[in-house]
Amino acid sequence: MKTYLLNVIKSVFLLIIVAFTTVACEKDFVNVESDISGAQNFTTNSRLFPFVSYSKKLDPVQTNAITSNVLGFYNDPVYGVTSANLVTQIAPDDVSPDFGDNLEIISVKLYIPYYATADDTDDDGNTTYILDSIFGNATSPYKLSILKNEYYLRNLDPESDFGESQAYYSNAYSSLNLSAFEGDLIYESPDSGFVPSSQYVAIEEIPIGEDELEELETSRAPGIYLDLNNEMFDNSKWKDLLVQSDGTANPNLNNIADFKNAFRGLIFKAEQIGLNEGNMAYLNLSEGATINIRYETDVEDTTTSERERDTYTFNFNSIKFNTFENVTNTIPLTDGDAENGDDQLFISGFKGSMVVLDLFNGDIVDETNTTQDAFLYFKDREDKWLINEAALTFYVDIPVGQGGQTEPDRIILYDLETKTPIADYFLDGTATSTDPVNSLILYSPKLERDSDLNGIKYKIRLTEHLNNILLNDSDNSKLGLYITTNINYSATSKILNTLEDDTVTFVPKSSIIAPEGTILHGSKSSVPENVRATFEIFYTEIEN
């Protein structure tokens, strides 16, 4: 403890001295002279340290309990086409309902909002929107089917004696044989296919005794809005969900668990049309997603034939998860060389690939021209260095014509042992919850691009992470580099069938649903020096 306090005091003292000293650029050698008795000279400089970096192919990942879900197709120009299906339970808003007498179904409408931003107002006073989270070609259709799910989705895992939540993984179509549990077809897109629309959704119906449509409510933000009534699953089957043959409410609606067992949910299935690249949308299933059953019953306490209408609503606030399938594999992903590192580093979302970093792995030539272990050399700087900044830099290695706007803007670095982002993540003063695209930009600046929007390089700062190793004896754990769609979202999910002593056992939830990917140059000596990944420490040193 005493040593640590002395180091902290020394660091603060050095910062004060440096703050009043004029220094040149990051790599200049600066000599600070002083006439004050007992004062010391200081040097600011930098050193490149060796590290091993290699790709790690991710096995199926847990896709339930994430904040957003995706649906559709994404054609990554580097990695190929991936499809995303969605499996979800539905639950009634109202238990033990009373539907009155002579219930008849008028319509069954599904609404799932996209993520959208209000943009303007049209001539009729309606809000126009911009869709925030559509990837790929928004005008390229795919086939969308919605099927009744017959597989029971349980909340708790029996293998943990029901002490832990049940995990559902991205390979459920194979691991659960989900195809065998596809029930009645509830919706199928027309032959022309399905594409997302940025148009507001108008909720309309023809009132009793009228013949023209009227709006039921203020128009909703853009989303999937579908009529769930077809020959295989028509309004009579939806009626059976609500009432029994004698007109009384279905007892399954008295308890949410009973309903989820009787009606086990929906499968949203995306299929490619020809060679269409399709598109992929983020769905907001937690806020406003519903199935509304509009029904008509007799008016109570009257001898006339008057009828009235009401709505019974199901929500999506239950188990839901994505399944992913690589339709085409432009680059077959494999595990890299953990001992020597890789020339190219493959990093992508979905069930893709990440990068493992082993810092200080290798030798360094010290000031006396002696070769020694890089980590031992670094640890010997404990009473000699004040780390001003430390950074990893990775240069993009995407072939010409395959990059540009499809390259992900952000990457995130985790400690693979603690399963959390490194210390610099939590100490970045630029964090903002209202603008995640531009949040934490000191720790992880956005991808640097050229004038044609092609990616040049990523940078990750790990100054505090190294200070913890140097001053606090923290472990020099292996680090994991991942794509992220929301750098503020640091929660993680499990990887299927991993063991505690495996190097990589988790993936950030923000990476699971990241459709984009990139290729980076590695840190091996065989990589040209001008694009080789670097690990550089900028420091101030006392001259004794």
C-alpha positions as CSV (number, residue, x, y, z in Angstrom):
1,M,0.0,0.0,0.0
2,K,2.8,2.4,0.9
3,T,4.5,1.7,-2.5
4,Y,1.3,2.4,-4.3
5,L,0.8,5.7,-2.5
6,L,4.3,6.8,-3.3
7,N,3.7,5.9,-6.9
8,V,0.5,7.9,-7.0
9,I,2.2,10.9,-5.3
10,K,5.1,10.6,-7.8
11,S,2.7,10.5,-10.7
12,V,0.8,13.6,-9.5
13,F,4.1,15.4,-9.0
14,L,5.2,14.5,-12.5
15,L,2.0,15.7,-14.0
16,I,2.4,19.1,-12.3
17,I,5.9,19.4,-13.7
18,V,4.9,18.3,-17.2
19,A,1.9,20.7,-17.2
20,F,4.2,23.6,-16.9
21,T,6.7,22.3,-19.4
22,T,6.6,22.9,-23.1
23,V,6.8,19.6,-24.9
24,A,7.0,18.8,-28.6
25,C,5.1,16.1,-30.5
26,E,4.4,12.7,-29.1
27,K,7.7,11.1,-30.2
28,D,10.1,14.1,-29.5
29,F,12.8,13.7,-26.9
30,V,12.5,16.6,-24.4
31,N,15.0,17.6,-21.7
32,V,13.7,19.8,-18.9
33,E,16.4,21.8,-17.1
34,S,16.0,23.6,-13.8
35,D,18.1,25.7,-11.4
36,I,16.0,24.7,-8.5
37,S,18.1,22.7,-6.0
38,G,17.2,19.1,-6.0
39,A,15.0,19.2,-9.1
40,Q,15.3,16.5,-11.7
41,N,15.1,16.4,-15.5
42,F,12.4,14.6,-17.3
43,T,12.1,12.9,-20.7
44,T,8.9,12.3,-22.7
45,N,9.1,9.6,-25.3
46,S,7.3,6.6,-26.6
47,R,7.9,2.9,-27.2
48,L,6.4,0.3,-29.4
49,F,5.7,-3.0,-27.6
50,P,5.2,-6.4,-29.2
51,F,1.8,-8.2,-29.0
52,V,0.2,-11.2,-30.6
53,S,-3.2,-10.7,-32.3
54,Y,-5.2,-13.5,-33.9
55,S,-8.8,-14.2,-35.1
56,K,-11.2,-16.3,-33.1
57,K,-14.2,-17.8,-34.8
58,L,-17.3,-17.6,-32.6
59,D,-19.5,-20.6,-32.0
60,P,-23.3,-20.1,-31.7
61,V,-24.1,-17.3,-29.3
62,Q,-26.9,-16.7,-26.9
63,T,-29.5,-14.4,-28.5
64,N,-32.2,-14.1,-25.9
65,A,-32.3,-11.3,-23.3
66,I,-30.9,-8.6,-25.7
67,T,-32.3,-5.1,-26.1
68,S,-33.1,-5.3,-29.8
69,N,-33.7,-8.0,-32.4
70,V,-33.1,-8.1,-36.1
71,L,-35.0,-9.6,-39.0
72,G,-34.2,-10.1,-42.6
73,F,-31.1,-10.5,-44.8
74,Y,-27.8,-8.7,-44.8
75,N,-25.2,-9.0,-47.6
76,D,-21.8,-8.0,-46.2
77,P,-19.5,-7.3,-49.2
78,V,-16.7,-9.0,-47.2
79,Y,-18.3,-11.9,-45.4
80,G,-21.3,-12.8,-47.5
81,V,-25.1,-13.1,-46.9
82,T,-26.6,-13.8,-43.5
83,S,-30.3,-14.3,-42.7
84,A,-31.8,-13.5,-39.3
85,N,-35.1,-15.2,-38.1
86,L,-37.0,-14.3,-35.0
87,V,-38.7,-16.6,-32.5
88,T,-40.9,-15.0,-29.9
89,Q,-43.6,-15.6,-27.3
90,I,-46.6,-13.4,-27.0
91,A,-48.6,-12.7,-23.8
92,P,-52.0,-11.2,-23.1
93,D,-52.2,-7.7,-21.6
94,D,-55.3,-8.6,-19.7
95,V,-55.9,-11.8,-17.8
96,S,-59.3,-13.2,-16.9
97,P,-61.1,-11.0,-19.5
98,D,-64.9,-10.8,-20.1
99,F,-65.8,-10.7,-23.7
100,G,-69.5,-10.4,-23.4
101,D,-71.9,-12.2,-25.7
102,N,-71.7,-13.3,-29.3
103,L,-68.0,-12.4,-30.0
104,E,-66.9,-12.1,-33.6
105,I,-63.4,-11.2,-34.8
106,I,-63.2,-8.1,-37.0
107,S,-59.5,-8.1,-37.6
108,V,-56.1,-9.3,-36.3
109,K,-53.3,-6.8,-36.8
110,L,-49.6,-7.2,-35.9
111,Y,-47.5,-4.1,-35.3
112,I,-43.8,-4.0,-34.5
113,P,-42.1,-0.6,-34.7
114,Y,-38.8,0.0,-36.3
115,Y,-36.3,2.4,-34.8
116,A,-37.1,5.7,-36.5
117,T,-36.6,9.4,-36.1
118,A,-39.3,12.0,-36.8
119,D,-38.1,14.1,-39.8
120,D,-40.8,16.5,-41.0
121,T,-44.5,16.9,-41.6
122,D,-46.2,16.4,-44.9
123,D,-48.9,18.6,-46.5
124,D,-51.7,16.7,-44.6
125,G,-50.0,17.2,-41.2
126,N,-48.7,13.7,-40.9
127,T,-45.2,13.1,-39.5
128,T,-42.6,11.8,-41.9
129,Y,-39.8,9.6,-40.6
130,I,-36.2,8.4,-41.3
131,L,-35.5,4.8,-40.4
132,D,-32.5,4.6,-38.2
133,S,-31.6,0.9,-38.3
134,I,-32.0,-0.6,-41.7
135,F,-28.9,-2.3,-43.1
136,G,-28.4,-3.4,-46.7
137,N,-30.6,-2.4,-49.6
138,A,-33.9,-1.2,-48.1
139,T,-35.7,-1.7,-51.5
140,S,-34.5,-5.3,-52.0
141,P,-37.3,-7.7,-51.0
142,Y,-37.2,-11.0,-49.2
143,K,-39.9,-13.6,-48.4
144,L,-41.3,-13.1,-44.9
145,S,-43.4,-15.8,-43.3
146,I,-44.9,-15.9,-39.8
147,L,-45.6,-19.4,-38.4
148,K,-47.1,-20.7,-35.2
149,N,-44.3,-22.0,-33.0
150,E,-44.9,-25.4,-31.4
151,Y,-41.7,-25.6,-29.4
152,Y,-42.2,-24.7,-25.7
153,L,-40.0,-21.9,-24.6
154,R,-39.2,-22.3,-20.9
155,N,-37.9,-19.6,-18.6
156,L,-35.6,-21.7,-16.4
157,D,-32.8,-24.1,-17.3
158,P,-33.5,-27.7,-16.0
159,E,-29.7,-28.4,-16.3
160,S,-29.1,-25.8,-13.5
161,D,-31.9,-27.4,-11.3
162,F,-34.0,-24.5,-12.6
163,G,-31.8,-22.0,-10.8
164,E,-30.7,-20.1,-14.0
165,S,-32.5,-18.6,-16.9
166,Q,-32.7,-20.7,-20.0
167,A,-30.4,-19.6,-22.8
168,Y,-31.4,-19.8,-26.4
169,Y,-28.8,-19.7,-29.1
170,S,-28.3,-18.5,-32.7
171,N,-28.2,-22.0,-34.0
172,A,-31.7,-23.0,-32.7
173,Y,-32.8,-24.3,-36.1
174,S,-30.2,-27.1,-35.8
175,S,-29.8,-27.5,-32.0
176,L,-33.5,-27.5,-31.3
177,N,-34.6,-28.9,-34.7
178,L,-36.8,-25.9,-34.9
179,S,-38.1,-26.8,-38.4
180,A,-40.0,-29.7,-36.9
181,F,-41.9,-27.2,-34.7
182,E,-43.1,-24.9,-37.4
183,G,-46.9,-24.9,-37.1
184,D,-49.6,-23.2,-39.0
185,L,-48.8,-20.5,-41.5
186,I,-50.1,-17.2,-40.0
187,Y,-48.8,-14.8,-42.6
188,E,-46.9,-15.0,-45.9
189,S,-45.7,-12.0,-47.9
190,P,-46.9,-11.6,-51.5
191,D,-44.8,-12.9,-54.4
192,S,-43.2,-9.5,-54.7
193,G,-41.7,-10.0,-51.2
194,F,-41.4,-7.8,-48.2
195,V,-39.5,-4.6,-47.7
196,P,-39.6,-2.2,-44.8
197,S,-41.4,1.2,-45.2
198,S,-40.6,4.5,-43.6
199,Q,-44.2,5.5,-44.0
200,Y,-46.2,6.1,-40.8
201,V,-48.8,3.5,-39.9
202,A,-52.4,4.5,-40.1
203,I,-54.7,2.3,-37.9
204,E,-58.1,2.3,-39.6
205,E,-61.4,0.4,-39.7
206,I,-65.0,0.8,-41.0
207,P,-67.2,1.7,-38.1
208,I,-70.4,-0.3,-37.4
209,G,-73.1,0.8,-39.9
210,E,-70.7,2.7,-42.1
211,D,-69.0,2.0,-45.3
212,E,-65.8,4.1,-45.3
213,L,-62.5,3.7,-43.4
214,E,-61.8,5.9,-40.4
215,E,-58.7,6.3,-38.3
216,L,-59.0,4.7,-34.9
217,E,-56.1,6.6,-33.4
218,T,-53.2,8.9,-34.1
219,S,-50.9,7.4,-36.7
220,R,-48.0,5.3,-35.4
221,A,-44.3,5.4,-36.2
222,P,-43.1,3.2,-39.1
223,G,-43.1,-0.6,-38.4
224,I,-44.2,-4.0,-39.6
225,Y,-48.0,-3.8,-39.9
226,L,-49.6,-6.9,-41.1
227,D,-53.1,-8.6,-41.3
228,L,-52.8,-12.0,-39.6
229,N,-55.8,-13.7,-41.2
230,N,-55.3,-16.3,-43.9
231,E,-56.7,-19.6,-45.1
232,M,-54.6,-21.7,-42.8
233,F,-55.0,-19.5,-39.7
234,D,-58.1,-17.4,-40.1
235,N,-60.2,-15.3,-37.7
236,S,-62.0,-18.4,-36.4
237,K,-58.7,-19.7,-34.9
238,W,-58.0,-16.4,-33.3
239,K,-61.5,-16.5,-31.8
240,D,-60.7,-19.9,-30.3
241,L,-57.8,-18.3,-28.5
242,L,-60.2,-15.9,-26.8
243,V,-63.4,-17.8,-26.1
244,Q,-64.7,-21.3,-25.8
245,S,-67.6,-22.8,-27.8
246,D,-70.1,-21.5,-25.2
247,G,-68.8,-18.0,-25.5
248,T,-67.0,-17.8,-22.2
249,A,-63.4,-16.6,-22.0
250,N,-60.8,-19.3,-22.8
251,P,-59.4,-20.4,-19.4
252,N,-55.9,-20.2,-20.8
253,L,-56.3,-16.4,-20.6
254,N,-56.6,-16.6,-16.8
255,N,-52.9,-17.2,-16.4
256,I,-50.0,-16.0,-18.6
257,A,-48.0,-19.2,-18.1
258,D,-51.0,-21.3,-19.2
259,F,-51.4,-19.2,-22.3
260,K,-47.7,-19.5,-23.2
261,N,-48.0,-23.2,-23.0
262,A,-51.2,-23.4,-25.0
263,F,-50.0,-20.9,-27.7
264,R,-46.2,-21.1,-27.8
265,G,-45.5,-18.1,-29.9
266,L,-44.4,-17.1,-33.4
267,I,-41.6,-17.7,-35.8
268,F,-40.7,-14.9,-38.1
269,K,-38.9,-16.5,-41.0
270,A,-36.9,-14.7,-43.7
271,E,-36.0,-16.4,-46.9
272,Q,-34.1,-15.1,-49.9
273,I,-35.8,-14.4,-53.2
274,G,-33.6,-15.5,-56.0
275,L,-30.2,-13.7,-55.6
276,N,-31.7,-10.6,-53.9
277,E,-29.4,-9.2,-51.3
278,G,-32.3,-8.2,-49.1
279,N,-32.2,-6.0,-46.1
280,M,-32.1,-6.3,-42.3
281,A,-34.1,-4.2,-39.8
282,Y,-33.8,-3.7,-36.1
283,L,-37.1,-4.3,-34.4
284,N,-38.3,-2.5,-31.2
285,L,-40.2,-5.4,-29.6
286,S,-40.2,-3.9,-26.1
287,E,-42.1,-0.6,-26.8
288,G,-45.4,-0.7,-28.6
289,A,-45.1,-4.1,-30.4
290,T,-48.6,-5.7,-30.3
291,I,-51.0,-8.1,-31.8
292,N,-54.4,-6.4,-31.6
293,I,-57.5,-8.5,-32.0
294,R,-60.4,-6.2,-32.9
295,Y,-63.7,-7.8,-31.9
296,E,-67.4,-7.1,-31.8
297,T,-70.0,-8.2,-29.2
298,D,-73.5,-7.4,-28.1
299,V,-74.2,-4.3,-26.1
300,E,-75.0,-5.3,-22.5
301,D,-78.4,-4.6,-20.9
302,T,-80.3,-4.1,-24.1
303,T,-82.9,-6.0,-26.0
304,T,-81.9,-4.5,-29.4
305,S,-79.4,-5.8,-31.8
306,E,-76.8,-3.1,-31.0
307,R,-73.2,-4.1,-31.2
308,E,-70.0,-2.6,-29.8
309,R,-66.3,-3.0,-30.6
310,D,-63.2,-3.4,-28.4
311,T,-59.6,-4.6,-28.7
312,Y,-57.8,-7.4,-27.0
313,T,-54.0,-7.1,-27.1
314,F,-51.1,-9.4,-26.9
315,N,-47.6,-8.0,-26.2
316,F,-44.0,-9.3,-27.0
317,N,-42.6,-8.7,-23.5
318,S,-41.5,-12.3,-23.1
319,I,-38.9,-14.7,-24.4
320,K,-37.6,-13.8,-27.9
321,F,-34.4,-14.7,-29.7
322,N,-32.7,-14.6,-33.1
323,T,-31.4,-17.4,-35.2
324,F,-28.7,-16.7,-37.8
325,E,-27.7,-18.6,-40.9
326,N,-24.8,-18.0,-43.2
327,V,-26.4,-18.2,-46.6
328,T,-23.1,-17.6,-48.4
329,N,-19.6,-17.6,-46.9
330,T,-17.3,-15.4,-48.9
331,I,-14.6,-15.9,-46.2
332,P,-14.8,-19.2,-44.3
333,L,-14.0,-18.3,-40.7
334,T,-11.5,-20.3,-38.7
335,D,-9.5,-19.9,-35.5
336,G,-6.2,-18.1,-36.0
337,D,-2.7,-18.8,-34.8
338,A,-2.7,-18.2,-31.1
339,E,1.0,-18.6,-30.8
340,N,2.4,-16.5,-33.6
341,G,-0.6,-14.3,-34.5
342,D,-2.2,-13.7,-37.9
343,D,-1.4,-11.5,-40.8
344,Q,-5.1,-10.6,-41.2
345,L,-7.6,-10.2,-38.4
346,F,-11.3,-11.0,-39.1
347,I,-13.9,-9.3,-37.0
348,S,-17.6,-9.4,-37.6
349,G,-20.9,-9.5,-35.8
350,F,-23.7,-12.1,-35.7
351,K,-22.1,-15.5,-35.2
352,G,-18.9,-14.3,-36.7
353,S,-15.4,-13.6,-35.5
354,M,-13.5,-11.5,-33.0
355,V,-9.8,-10.8,-32.2
356,V,-7.8,-12.0,-29.3
357,L,-4.9,-9.7,-28.1
358,D,-2.0,-10.9,-26.0
359,L,-0.1,-7.8,-24.9
360,F,3.7,-7.8,-24.3
361,N,4.0,-11.2,-25.9
362,G,7.5,-11.1,-27.2
363,D,10.9,-9.5,-26.6
364,I,12.1,-5.9,-26.6
365,V,15.6,-4.3,-26.9
366,D,16.2,-2.1,-23.9
367,E,18.3,1.1,-23.6
368,T,21.5,-1.0,-23.1
369,N,20.8,-2.9,-26.4
370,T,19.9,-6.0,-24.4
371,T,17.1,-8.2,-25.5
372,Q,14.7,-9.0,-22.7
373,D,11.1,-10.1,-22.1
374,A,8.8,-7.2,-23.0
375,F,6.5,-7.6,-20.0
376,L,9.3,-7.8,-17.5
377,Y,10.8,-4.7,-19.1
378,F,7.5,-2.9,-18.7
379,K,7.0,-4.0,-15.1
380,D,10.5,-2.7,-14.3
381,R,9.3,0.8,-15.3
382,E,7.0,1.0,-12.2
383,D,9.1,3.6,-10.4
384,K,10.5,5.2,-13.6
385,W,7.6,5.9,-15.9
386,L,4.4,8.0,-15.9
387,I,2.2,6.7,-18.7
388,N,0.8,9.7,-20.6
389,E,-1.1,7.6,-23.1
390,A,-1.2,4.1,-24.4
391,A,-3.0,3.0,-27.6
392,L,-3.6,0.2,-30.0
393,T,-3.9,1.1,-33.7
394,F,-5.3,-1.3,-36.3
395,Y,-5.3,-0.6,-40.0
396,V,-8.1,-1.7,-42.3
397,D,-7.3,-4.4,-44.8
398,I,-10.5,-4.6,-46.9
399,P,-10.1,-5.0,-50.7
400,V,-10.8,-2.0,-52.9
401,G,-14.5,-1.7,-53.6
402,Q,-15.7,-3.8,-50.6
403,G,-15.4,-1.1,-47.9
404,G,-16.9,2.3,-47.5
405,Q,-20.2,2.9,-45.6
406,T,-20.6,-0.8,-44.9
407,E,-17.6,-0.8,-42.6
408,P,-18.5,-0.6,-38.9
409,D,-17.8,2.7,-37.1
410,R,-16.9,1.3,-33.7
411,I,-15.0,-1.4,-32.0
412,I,-14.8,-2.2,-28.3
413,L,-12.1,-3.9,-26.1
414,Y,-12.9,-6.3,-23.3
415,D,-10.8,-8.0,-20.6
416,L,-11.4,-11.7,-21.4
417,E,-10.8,-12.7,-17.8
418,T,-13.1,-10.3,-16.1
419,K,-15.6,-10.2,-19.0
420,T,-15.9,-6.5,-18.8
421,P,-14.6,-3.6,-20.9
422,I,-11.2,-2.3,-19.8
423,A,-10.8,0.5,-17.3
424,D,-10.5,3.3,-19.9
425,Y,-14.1,2.5,-21.0
426,F,-15.5,3.5,-17.6
427,L,-13.3,6.6,-17.1
428,D,-14.0,8.3,-20.5
429,G,-15.7,11.6,-19.9
430,T,-17.2,11.7,-23.3
431,A,-19.8,9.1,-22.5
432,T,-23.3,10.1,-23.4
433,S,-26.5,8.1,-23.2
434,T,-28.3,10.3,-25.7
435,D,-25.9,9.9,-28.6
436,P,-24.3,6.4,-28.5
437,V,-22.8,6.8,-32.0
438,N,-20.6,9.6,-30.6
439,S,-20.2,8.3,-27.1
440,L,-16.8,7.2,-25.5
441,I,-14.8,8.6,-28.4
442,L,-11.6,9.1,-26.4
443,Y,-11.5,5.5,-25.4
444,S,-12.6,4.3,-28.8
445,P,-12.6,6.9,-31.6
446,K,-14.8,6.3,-34.6
447,L,-13.3,4.6,-37.6
448,E,-11.0,7.1,-39.4
449,R,-12.0,7.2,-43.1
450,D,-10.6,8.7,-46.3
451,S,-12.4,11.1,-48.6
452,D,-14.2,8.2,-50.3
453,L,-15.4,7.0,-46.8
454,N,-13.2,3.9,-47.0
455,G,-11.8,2.9,-43.6
456,I,-8.2,3.7,-42.7
457,K,-7.7,2.8,-39.1
458,Y,-9.2,2.2,-35.7
459,K,-7.6,3.3,-32.4
460,I,-8.3,2.1,-28.9
461,R,-6.8,3.8,-25.8
462,L,-5.8,1.6,-22.9
463,T,-3.9,4.1,-20.7
464,E,-5.7,3.3,-17.4
465,H,-5.7,-0.4,-18.2
466,L,-1.8,-0.3,-18.3
467,N,-1.6,1.9,-15.3
468,N,-3.5,-0.7,-13.3
469,I,-1.0,-3.3,-14.5
470,L,2.0,-1.2,-13.8
471,L,1.0,0.4,-10.4
472,N,-1.7,-1.9,-9.0
473,D,-0.3,-5.3,-10.1
474,S,-3.4,-6.1,-12.1
475,D,-3.2,-9.1,-14.3
476,N,-2.0,-8.8,-17.9
477,S,-5.0,-10.7,-19.2
478,K,-5.7,-11.4,-22.8
479,L,-8.1,-8.9,-24.4
480,G,-10.9,-9.3,-26.8
481,L,-11.7,-6.9,-29.7
482,Y,-15.3,-6.9,-31.0
483,I,-17.6,-5.0,-33.3
484,T,-20.2,-3.0,-31.5
485,T,-23.5,-1.4,-32.7
486,N,-23.9,0.5,-29.4
487,I,-20.8,1.2,-27.4
488,N,-22.8,2.2,-24.3
489,Y,-24.2,-1.3,-24.1
490,S,-21.6,-3.4,-22.4
491,A,-23.6,-6.5,-21.3
492,T,-22.5,-9.9,-22.5
493,S,-24.0,-13.2,-23.6
494,K,-22.6,-16.7,-23.5
495,I,-21.1,-18.7,-26.3
496,L,-22.4,-22.2,-26.6
497,N,-20.5,-25.1,-25.0
498,T,-17.6,-23.1,-23.7
499,L,-15.7,-24.1,-20.6
500,E,-14.4,-21.8,-17.8
501,D,-10.8,-22.2,-18.9
502,D,-11.5,-21.4,-22.6
503,T,-9.9,-18.1,-23.7
504,V,-13.1,-16.7,-25.1
505,T,-16.4,-17.5,-23.3
506,F,-18.6,-14.6,-24.1
507,V,-19.6,-12.0,-26.7
508,P,-20.9,-8.5,-26.1
509,K,-24.6,-8.3,-26.7
510,S,-24.0,-5.2,-28.9
511,S,-21.9,-7.4,-31.2
512,I,-24.4,-10.2,-31.5
513,I,-26.7,-8.1,-33.7
514,A,-24.0,-6.2,-35.5
515,P,-24.5,-7.0,-39.2
516,E,-21.3,-5.4,-40.4
517,G,-17.7,-6.7,-40.4
518,T,-14.2,-5.7,-41.4
519,I,-10.7,-7.1,-41.9
520,L,-7.7,-5.6,-40.1
521,H,-3.9,-6.0,-40.6
522,G,-2.3,-8.0,-37.8
523,S,0.7,-7.3,-35.7
524,K,3.1,-9.9,-37.1
525,S,6.5,-8.8,-38.4
526,S,5.5,-10.2,-41.9
527,V,2.9,-7.4,-42.2
528,P,4.2,-4.3,-43.9
529,E,5.4,-1.8,-41.3
530,N,3.2,1.1,-42.6
531,V,0.0,-0.9,-41.9
532,R,1.1,-3.2,-39.1
533,A,-1.0,-3.1,-36.0
534,T,0.8,-1.3,-33.2
535,F,0.9,-1.1,-29.4
536,E,2.5,2.1,-28.3
537,I,3.1,3.7,-24.9
538,F,3.8,7.4,-24.5
539,Y,5.5,8.1,-21.2
540,T,7.4,10.6,-19.1
541,E,10.6,9.4,-17.4
542,I,12.7,10.8,-14.6
543,E,16.3,11.3,-15.5
544,N,18.4,10.2,-12.5
